[in-house]
Amino acid sequence: MEHEQCIAASVIVPLRAQEIEQREILRLTRLLETIPSGFEVIIVDDGSEPVVRRHIRHIVEQRTLRGQVVRGVYLRTRHRRFSLARARNRGARAARSPVVIFHDVDFLALTEVYRRLLEHIHRVELATRPEHFFCVPVAFLTQDGTEHFLEHFEDSKEAWCFRNRHNHPHERMNFLVQGSSCIVTNRADLLAMGGHDEGFKGHGAEDFELLHRLSSLYPIAPRPPEYTRNMGSGPITEYRGFRAYFALYGEECRQHGCTLVHLWHPKRTEKGYYRHKQNFKRLRAVMEKDAGKVDSITDGGRTQIDPKKMLEVY
């Protein structure tokens, strides 16, 4: 148990799989081999098939024997729709560290990037200062970009650091999301505010709703015009809409070289997984309901960012 005392952050990885040879399981194995000491990894199995659940238990046991802090949370939800919000909440409750990181199984970076992330968590004192929550930027790669990244990854080389936007691999990247679902936050503060809203089903907008509440408590800048509007996941060319606002919470992290990549995969075909239309409608309703509270928002004790400076280098 001595090594658990050194854990600074819990990486929460939700998944559901039907077969042990499935892409998600292979990517989980690679991720576990990559994350360095200093992190606890919590795998939240939200309703996988029994054979997969047994396999994940075996993975957890093997990694634990090797000295890695890995735990499994197993939900009896096989006959219910997969829910990222539910899985992330269960993982946060099970976490034993003061900081939690919501990490999809398709995200990845070199071990060195995770060490930088750990340094950044310590730098902003997130364990004791919840107002310093942030997002880890995620570059969504194309199929060719994923192959290129993994070739370098296998040789322990960093294909792109993403610090300088002028050097981004635009031809191998669909888009870069700075205000991503990879939210890094103080665990006690997160639980006190109720975590993710489980009214968001499947996948889509549940992360933005959490960012909306966190940013309302700890604003980083004045909100942009048309804050409730979804401007899409493309490049941010003007300070408008909630995506541009949430991107500010990933700016400092990107500058410190902590960007992850999202490995390409075909669109998932599970019924009910993508609920973008319903979930974004719910998100807008929440934001519009809270619109009248903007004037009462204080700085929350957080250092402010000038949106114009970010856009100058975007």
TORKOL-4160 file (C-alpha; in steps of 0.2 Angstrom, whole numbers, padded with zeros to 4 digits, m for minus):
314
<pt num="1" X="0000" Y="0000" Z="0000"/>
<pt num="2" X="0015" Y="0012" Z="0002"/>
<pt num="3" X="0015" Y="0016" Z="m0017"/>
<pt num="4" X="m0003" Y="0021" Z="m0016"/>
<pt num="5" X="0002" Y="0036" Z="m0004"/>
<pt num="6" X="0011" Y="0044" Z="m0019"/>
<pt num="7" X="m0004" Y="0044" Z="m0030"/>
<pt num="8" X="m0008" Y="0062" Z="m0036"/>
<pt num="9" X="m0022" Y="0059" Z="m0048"/>
<pt num="10" X="m0035" Y="0045" Z="m0053"/>
<pt num="11" X="m0037" Y="0042" Z="m0072"/>
<pt num="12" X="m0055" Y="0036" Z="m0075"/>
<pt num="13" X="m0057" Y="0026" Z="m0090"/>
<pt num="14" X="m0075" Y="0020" Z="m0095"/>
<pt num="15" X="m0079" Y="0007" Z="m0107"/>
<pt num="16" X="m0090" Y="m0007" Z="m0113"/>
<pt num="17" X="m0085" Y="m0021" Z="m0125"/>
<pt num="18" X="m0093" Y="m0037" Z="m0132"/>
<pt num="19" X="m0077" Y="m0047" Z="m0135"/>
<pt num="20" X="m0059" Y="m0047" Z="m0128"/>
<pt num="21" X="m0052" Y="m0045" Z="m0145"/>
<pt num="22" X="m0061" Y="m0029" Z="m0147"/>
<pt num="23" X="m0052" Y="m0013" Z="m0151"/>
<pt num="24" X="m0056" Y="m0005" Z="m0134"/>
<pt num="25" X="m0048" Y="m0019" Z="m0125"/>
<pt num="26" X="m0032" Y="m0018" Z="m0135"/>
<pt num="27" X="m0031" Y="0001" Z="m0133"/>
<pt num="28" X="m0034" Y="m0001" Z="m0114"/>
<pt num="29" X="m0019" Y="m0013" Z="m0113"/>
<pt num="30" X="m0008" Y="0000" Z="m0122"/>
<pt num="31" X="m0014" Y="0014" Z="m0111"/>
<pt num="32" X="m0010" Y="0004" Z="m0095"/>
<pt num="33" X="0007" Y="0001" Z="m0101"/>
<pt num="34" X="0010" Y="0019" Z="m0105"/>
<pt num="35" X="0003" Y="0028" Z="m0089"/>
<pt num="36" X="0018" Y="0031" Z="m0077"/>
<pt num="37" X="0018" Y="0030" Z="m0058"/>
<pt num="38" X="0010" Y="0044" Z="m0049"/>
<pt num="39" X="m0007" Y="0040" Z="m0056"/>
<pt num="40" X="m0021" Y="0028" Z="m0051"/>
<pt num="41" X="m0031" Y="0020" Z="m0065"/>
<pt num="42" X="m0049" Y="0016" Z="m0063"/>
<pt num="43" X="m0057" Y="0005" Z="m0076"/>
<pt num="44" X="m0076" Y="0007" Z="m0076"/>
<pt num="45" X="m0084" Y="m0007" Z="m0085"/>
<pt num="46" X="m0101" Y="m0001" Z="m0089"/>
<pt num="47" X="m0110" Y="m0017" Z="m0094"/>
<pt num="48" X="m0098" Y="m0027" Z="m0104"/>
<pt num="49" X="m0101" Y="m0045" Z="m0108"/>
<pt num="50" X="m0096" Y="m0058" Z="m0094"/>
<pt num="51" X="m0081" Y="m0064" Z="m0104"/>
<pt num="52" X="m0075" Y="m0047" Z="m0106"/>
<pt num="53" X="m0078" Y="m0043" Z="m0088"/>
<pt num="54" X="m0068" Y="m0058" Z="m0082"/>
<pt num="55" X="m0054" Y="m0053" Z="m0094"/>
<pt num="56" X="m0053" Y="m0035" Z="m0087"/>
<pt num="57" X="m0052" Y="m0042" Z="m0069"/>
<pt num="58" X="m0037" Y="m0052" Z="m0075"/>
<pt num="59" X="m0029" Y="m0037" Z="m0083"/>
<pt num="60" X="m0032" Y="m0028" Z="m0066"/>
<pt num="61" X="m0024" Y="m0042" Z="m0056"/>
<pt num="62" X="m0009" Y="m0043" Z="m0068"/>
<pt num="63" X="m0006" Y="m0024" Z="m0068"/>
<pt num="64" X="m0007" Y="m0024" Z="m0049"/>
<pt num="65" X="0005" Y="m0038" Z="m0047"/>
<pt num="66" X="0017" Y="m0027" Z="m0057"/>
<pt num="67" X="0015" Y="m0013" Z="m0044"/>
<pt num="68" X="0004" Y="m0002" Z="m0054"/>
<pt num="69" X="m0011" Y="0005" Z="m0045"/>
<pt num="70" X="m0026" Y="m0001" Z="m0056"/>
<pt num="71" X="m0043" Y="m0005" Z="m0050"/>
<pt num="72" X="m0059" Y="m0010" Z="m0058"/>
<pt num="73" X="m0077" Y="m0004" Z="m0056"/>
<pt num="74" X="m0090" Y="m0016" Z="m0063"/>
<pt num="75" X="m0108" Y="m0010" Z="m0066"/>
<pt num="76" X="m0122" Y="m0022" Z="m0069"/>
<pt num="77" X="m0129" Y="m0012" Z="m0083"/>
<pt num="78" X="m0127" Y="m0024" Z="m0098"/>
<pt num="79" X="m0146" Y="m0022" Z="m0102"/>
<pt num="80" X="m0146" Y="m0003" Z="m0101"/>
<pt num="81" X="m0139" Y="0010" Z="m0113"/>
<pt num="82" X="m0121" Y="0014" Z="m0111"/>
<pt num="83" X="m0118" Y="0030" Z="m0101"/>
<pt num="84" X="m0102" Y="0040" Z="m0100"/>
<pt num="85" X="m0110" Y="0051" Z="m0087"/>
<pt num="86" X="m0114" Y="0036" Z="m0076"/>
<pt num="87" X="m0098" Y="0028" Z="m0078"/>
<pt num="88" X="m0087" Y="0043" Z="m0075"/>
<pt num="89" X="m0097" Y="0047" Z="m0059"/>
<pt num="90" X="m0095" Y="0029" Z="m0052"/>
<pt num="91" X="m0076" Y="0031" Z="m0056"/>
<pt num="92" X="m0075" Y="0047" Z="m0047"/>
<pt num="93" X="m0083" Y="0040" Z="m0032"/>
<pt num="94" X="m0071" Y="0025" Z="m0031"/>
<pt num="95" X="m0056" Y="0036" Z="m0034"/>
<pt num="96" X="m0043" Y="0037" Z="m0019"/>
<pt num="97" X="m0034" Y="0053" Z="m0025"/>
<pt num="98" X="m0038" Y="0071" Z="m0023"/>
<pt num="99" X="m0038" Y="0074" Z="m0042"/>
<pt num="100" X="m0048" Y="0065" Z="m0055"/>
<pt num="101" X="m0045" Y="0064" Z="m0074"/>
<pt num="102" X="m0059" Y="0059" Z="m0086"/>
<pt num="103" X="m0050" Y="0049" Z="m0100"/>
<pt num="104" X="m0058" Y="0040" Z="m0114"/>
<pt num="105" X="m0050" Y="0023" Z="m0119"/>
<pt num="106" X="m0046" Y="0031" Z="m0137"/>
<pt num="107" X="m0035" Y="0044" Z="m0129"/>
<pt num="108" X="m0016" Y="0042" Z="m0129"/>
<pt num="109" X="0000" Y="0051" Z="m0127"/>
<pt num="110" X="0018" Y="0046" Z="m0123"/>
<pt num="111" X="0023" Y="0042" Z="m0105"/>
<pt num="112" X="0033" Y="0059" Z="m0105"/>
<pt num="113" X="0017" Y="0068" Z="m0109"/>
<pt num="114" X="0008" Y="0060" Z="m0094"/>
<pt num="115" X="0023" Y="0065" Z="m0083"/>
<pt num="116" X="0021" Y="0083" Z="m0089"/>
<pt num="117" X="0002" Y="0082" Z="m0085"/>
<pt num="118" X="0007" Y="0076" Z="m0067"/>
<pt num="119" X="0019" Y="0091" Z="m0065"/>
<pt num="120" X="0005" Y="0103" Z="m0071"/>
<pt num="121" X="m0007" Y="0096" Z="m0058"/>
<pt num="122" X="0006" Y="0099" Z="m0045"/>
<pt num="123" X="0010" Y="0117" Z="m0052"/>
<pt num="124" X="m0008" Y="0123" Z="m0051"/>
<pt num="125" X="m0011" Y="0115" Z="m0034"/>
<pt num="126" X="m0027" Y="0107" Z="m0040"/>
<pt num="127" X="m0027" Y="0095" Z="m0025"/>
<pt num="128" X="m0031" Y="0110" Z="m0013"/>
<pt num="129" X="m0037" Y="0123" Z="m0026"/>
<pt num="130" X="m0052" Y="0117" Z="m0035"/>
<pt num="131" X="m0054" Y="0134" Z="m0045"/>
<pt num="132" X="m0039" Y="0128" Z="m0055"/>
<pt num="133" X="m0048" Y="0114" Z="m0064"/>
<pt num="134" X="m0043" Y="0112" Z="m0082"/>
<pt num="135" X="m0045" Y="0102" Z="m0098"/>
<pt num="136" X="m0032" Y="0092" Z="m0107"/>
<pt num="137" X="m0032" Y="0097" Z="m0125"/>
<pt num="138" X="m0036" Y="0082" Z="m0137"/>
<pt num="139" X="m0031" Y="0081" Z="m0155"/>
<pt num="140" X="m0043" Y="0070" Z="m0165"/>
<pt num="141" X="m0032" Y="0061" Z="m0178"/>
<pt num="142" X="m0037" Y="0055" Z="m0195"/>
<pt num="143" X="m0034" Y="0036" Z="m0199"/>
<pt num="144" X="m0017" Y="0041" Z="m0208"/>
<pt num="145" X="m0013" Y="0052" Z="m0193"/>
<pt num="146" X="m0016" Y="0038" Z="m0181"/>
<pt num="147" X="m0005" Y="0026" Z="m0190"/>
<pt num="148" X="0009" Y="0040" Z="m0191"/>
<pt num="149" X="0007" Y="0044" Z="m0172"/>
<pt num="150" X="0008" Y="0025" Z="m0167"/>
<pt num="151" X="0023" Y="0022" Z="m0178"/>
<pt num="152" X="0032" Y="0036" Z="m0168"/>
<pt num="153" X="0024" Y="0030" Z="m0152"/>
<pt num="154" X="0031" Y="0013" Z="m0153"/>
<pt num="155" X="0048" Y="0020" Z="m0155"/>
<pt num="156" X="0045" Y="0031" Z="m0140"/>
<pt num="157" X="0045" Y="0047" Z="m0151"/>
<pt num="158" X="0034" Y="0062" Z="m0149"/>
<pt num="159" X="0026" Y="0064" Z="m0166"/>
<pt num="160" X="0019" Y="0081" Z="m0162"/>
<pt num="161" X="0019" Y="0091" Z="m0146"/>
<pt num="162" X="0005" Y="0103" Z="m0151"/>
<pt num="163" X="0013" Y="0118" Z="m0141"/>
<pt num="164" X="0014" Y="0128" Z="m0157"/>
<pt num="165" X="m0002" Y="0129" Z="m0167"/>
<pt num="166" X="0008" Y="0134" Z="m0183"/>
<pt num="167" X="0016" Y="0117" Z="m0182"/>
<pt num="168" X="0000" Y="0106" Z="m0180"/>
<pt num="169" X="m0002" Y="0092" Z="m0192"/>
<pt num="170" X="m0017" Y="0099" Z="m0200"/>
<pt num="171" X="m0017" Y="0086" Z="m0214"/>
<pt num="172" X="m0017" Y="0072" Z="m0201"/>
<pt num="173" X="m0029" Y="0079" Z="m0189"/>
<pt num="174" X="m0048" Y="0082" Z="m0190"/>
<pt num="175" X="m0048" Y="0095" Z="m0176"/>
<pt num="176" X="m0040" Y="0100" Z="m0160"/>
<pt num="177" X="m0052" Y="0102" Z="m0145"/>
<pt num="178" X="m0045" Y="0112" Z="m0130"/>
<pt num="179" X="m0061" Y="0112" Z="m0120"/>
<pt num="180" X="m0061" Y="0093" Z="m0121"/>
<pt num="181" X="m0070" Y="0079" Z="m0111"/>
<pt num="182" X="m0053" Y="0076" Z="m0103"/>
<pt num="183" X="m0057" Y="0086" Z="m0088"/>
<pt num="184" X="m0045" Y="0087" Z="m0073"/>
<pt num="185" X="m0053" Y="0092" Z="m0057"/>
<pt num="186" X="m0053" Y="0092" Z="m0038"/>
<pt num="187" X="m0062" Y="0076" Z="m0033"/>
<pt num="188" X="m0070" Y="0083" Z="m0017"/>
<pt num="189" X="m0077" Y="0098" Z="m0027"/>
<pt num="190" X="m0083" Y="0087" Z="m0041"/>
<pt num="191" X="m0093" Y="0076" Z="m0029"/>
<pt num="192" X="m0100" Y="0091" Z="m0020"/>
<pt num="193" X="m0107" Y="0098" Z="m0036"/>
<pt num="194" X="m0115" Y="0081" Z="m0041"/>
<pt num="195" X="m0102" Y="0075" Z="m0055"/>
<pt num="196" X="m0109" Y="0073" Z="m0072"/>
<pt num="197" X="m0127" Y="0075" Z="m0075"/>
<pt num="198" X="m0134" Y="0057" Z="m0078"/>
<pt num="199" X="m0149" Y="0064" Z="m0088"/>
<pt num="200" X="m0137" Y="0064" Z="m0103"/>
<pt num="201" X="m0138" Y="0047" Z="m0110"/>
<pt num="202" X="m0125" Y="0038" Z="m0121"/>
<pt num="203" X="m0112" Y="0050" Z="m0128"/>
<pt num="204" X="m0113" Y="0068" Z="m0132"/>
<pt num="205" X="m0113" Y="0085" Z="m0122"/>
<pt num="206" X="m0112" Y="0078" Z="m0105"/>
<pt num="207" X="m0094" Y="0085" Z="m0104"/>
<pt num="208" X="m0100" Y="0102" Z="m0109"/>
<pt num="209" X="m0113" Y="0102" Z="m0096"/>
<pt num="210" X="m0101" Y="0099" Z="m0083"/>
<pt num="211" X="m0089" Y="0112" Z="m0090"/>
<pt num="212" X="m0103" Y="0124" Z="m0089"/>
<pt num="213" X="m0106" Y="0121" Z="m0071"/>
<pt num="214" X="m0087" Y="0121" Z="m0067"/>
<pt num="215" X="m0084" Y="0137" Z="m0077"/>
<pt num="216" X="m0099" Y="0146" Z="m0068"/>
<pt num="217" X="m0091" Y="0143" Z="m0052"/>
<pt num="218" X="m0073" Y="0147" Z="m0058"/>
<pt num="219" X="m0074" Y="0158" Z="m0073"/>
<pt num="220" X="m0058" Y="0161" Z="m0083"/>
<pt num="221" X="m0064" Y="0176" Z="m0094"/>
<pt num="222" X="m0080" Y="0185" Z="m0098"/>
<pt num="223" X="m0092" Y="0174" Z="m0107"/>
<pt num="224" X="m0092" Y="0176" Z="m0126"/>
<pt num="225" X="m0107" Y="0182" Z="m0137"/>
<pt num="226" X="m0119" Y="0168" Z="m0141"/>
<pt num="227" X="m0112" Y="0158" Z="m0126"/>
<pt num="228" X="m0126" Y="0145" Z="m0128"/>
<pt num="229" X="m0123" Y="0142" Z="m0146"/>
<pt num="230" X="m0114" Y="0126" Z="m0153"/>
<pt num="231" X="m0102" Y="0133" Z="m0166"/>
<pt num="232" X="m0095" Y="0115" Z="m0170"/>
<pt num="233" X="m0079" Y="0106" Z="m0167"/>
<pt num="234" X="m0069" Y="0115" Z="m0181"/>
<pt num="235" X="m0055" Y="0128" Z="m0178"/>
<pt num="236" X="m0060" Y="0142" Z="m0167"/>
<pt num="237" X="m0058" Y="0158" Z="m0177"/>
<pt num="238" X="m0068" Y="0170" Z="m0166"/>
<pt num="239" X="m0073" Y="0171" Z="m0148"/>
<pt num="240" X="m0091" Y="0166" Z="m0149"/>
<pt num="241" X="m0101" Y="0151" Z="m0143"/>
<pt num="242" X="m0097" Y="0140" Z="m0128"/>
<pt num="243" X="m0084" Y="0130" Z="m0137"/>
<pt num="244" X="m0073" Y="0145" Z="m0138"/>
<pt num="245" X="m0075" Y="0149" Z="m0120"/>
<pt num="246" X="m0071" Y="0131" Z="m0114"/>
<pt num="247" X="m0056" Y="0131" Z="m0125"/>
<pt num="248" X="m0048" Y="0144" Z="m0113"/>
<pt num="249" X="m0047" Y="0130" Z="m0100"/>
<pt num="250" X="m0035" Y="0120" Z="m0110"/>
<pt num="251" X="m0024" Y="0134" Z="m0116"/>
<pt num="252" X="m0011" Y="0133" Z="m0102"/>
<pt num="253" X="m0011" Y="0114" Z="m0102"/>
<pt num="254" X="m0007" Y="0114" Z="m0121"/>
<pt num="255" X="0007" Y="0127" Z="m0119"/>
<pt num="256" X="0015" Y="0115" Z="m0106"/>
<pt num="257" X="0015" Y="0101" Z="m0119"/>
<pt num="258" X="0001" Y="0090" Z="m0112"/>
<pt num="259" X="m0010" Y="0087" Z="m0127"/>
<pt num="260" X="m0017" Y="0070" Z="m0130"/>
<pt num="261" X="m0022" Y="0062" Z="m0146"/>
<pt num="262" X="m0039" Y="0053" Z="m0150"/>
<pt num="263" X="m0035" Y="0038" Z="m0160"/>
<pt num="264" X="m0046" Y="0036" Z="m0176"/>
<pt num="265" X="m0059" Y="0022" Z="m0176"/>
<pt num="266" X="m0074" Y="0019" Z="m0187"/>
<pt num="267" X="m0090" Y="0027" Z="m0180"/>
<pt num="268" X="m0098" Y="0016" Z="m0167"/>
<pt num="269" X="m0113" Y="0006" Z="m0172"/>
<pt num="270" X="m0121" Y="0002" Z="m0155"/>
<pt num="271" X="m0139" Y="0007" Z="m0154"/>
<pt num="272" X="m0141" Y="0023" Z="m0143"/>
<pt num="273" X="m0123" Y="0027" Z="m0141"/>
<pt num="274" X="m0123" Y="0043" Z="m0150"/>
<pt num="275" X="m0136" Y="0055" Z="m0143"/>
<pt num="276" X="m0130" Y="0071" Z="m0150"/>
<pt num="277" X="m0147" Y="0079" Z="m0155"/>
<pt num="278" X="m0155" Y="0075" Z="m0139"/>
<pt num="279" X="m0141" Y="0079" Z="m0128"/>
<pt num="280" X="m0136" Y="0095" Z="m0136"/>
<pt num="281" X="m0154" Y="0101" Z="m0135"/>
<pt num="282" X="m0153" Y="0097" Z="m0116"/>
<pt num="283" X="m0137" Y="0106" Z="m0114"/>
<pt num="284" X="m0144" Y="0122" Z="m0122"/>
<pt num="285" X="m0159" Y="0121" Z="m0111"/>
<pt num="286" X="m0148" Y="0121" Z="m0096"/>
<pt num="287" X="m0137" Y="0135" Z="m0102"/>
<pt num="288" X="m0152" Y="0146" Z="m0106"/>
<pt num="289" X="m0160" Y="0142" Z="m0089"/>
<pt num="290" X="m0144" Y="0149" Z="m0081"/>
<pt num="291" X="m0142" Y="0164" Z="m0092"/>
<pt num="292" X="m0149" Y="0176" Z="m0080"/>
<pt num="293" X="m0136" Y="0171" Z="m0067"/>
<pt num="294" X="m0121" Y="0177" Z="m0077"/>
<pt num="295" X="m0121" Y="0194" Z="m0069"/>
<pt num="296" X="m0119" Y="0186" Z="m0052"/>
<pt num="297" X="m0103" Y="0176" Z="m0057"/>
<pt num="298" X="m0087" Y="0182" Z="m0048"/>
<pt num="299" X="m0069" Y="0178" Z="m0054"/>
<pt num="300" X="m0070" Y="0162" Z="m0042"/>
<pt num="301" X="m0052" Y="0166" Z="m0037"/>
<pt num="302" X="m0045" Y="0161" Z="m0054"/>
<pt num="303" X="m0032" Y="0170" Z="m0064"/>
<pt num="304" X="m0041" Y="0177" Z="m0080"/>
<pt num="305" X="m0036" Y="0174" Z="m0098"/>
<pt num="306" X="m0038" Y="0187" Z="m0112"/>
<pt num="307" X="m0047" Y="0177" Z="m0126"/>
<pt num="308" X="m0040" Y="0189" Z="m0139"/>
<pt num="309" X="m0022" Y="0183" Z="m0135"/>
<pt num="310" X="m0027" Y="0165" Z="m0137"/>
<pt num="311" X="m0035" Y="0168" Z="m0154"/>
<pt num="312" X="m0020" Y="0177" Z="m0160"/>
<pt num="313" X="m0010" Y="0161" Z="m0161"/>
<pt num="314" X="m0025" Y="0149" Z="m0164"/>
